[in-house]
């Protein structure tokens, strides 16, 4: 796959409650020791890592993030093919770059480039 899904995040109303649930129900290791207090979910063995982020309004959901070599180019290609931009490119405190688009069916997808 040219641009694999490499990360997921659950947008939830109460990230701490969600973290407690996933730790107890599935034994997931969750850590919030980062600049944004983002709750990262460690991938161990099979699977991909993810995270929990607060959603103050709206319906909780899970977003998948596609890895791209150039977020600006991916945004341009997605837009040219009918996607809308929900969150423009952002550089996160750790140096990763990300954006969120809505495909022509309205499904939200993250696109990202890791700093390393």
Secondary structure, 3 states (H helix, E strand, C coil): CCCCEEEEEEEECCHHHHHHHHHHHHCCCEECCCCCCCEEECCCCCCCCEEEEECCCCCCEEEEEEECCCHHHHHHHHHHCCCEEEEEEEECCCCCEEEEEECCCCCEEEEEECCC
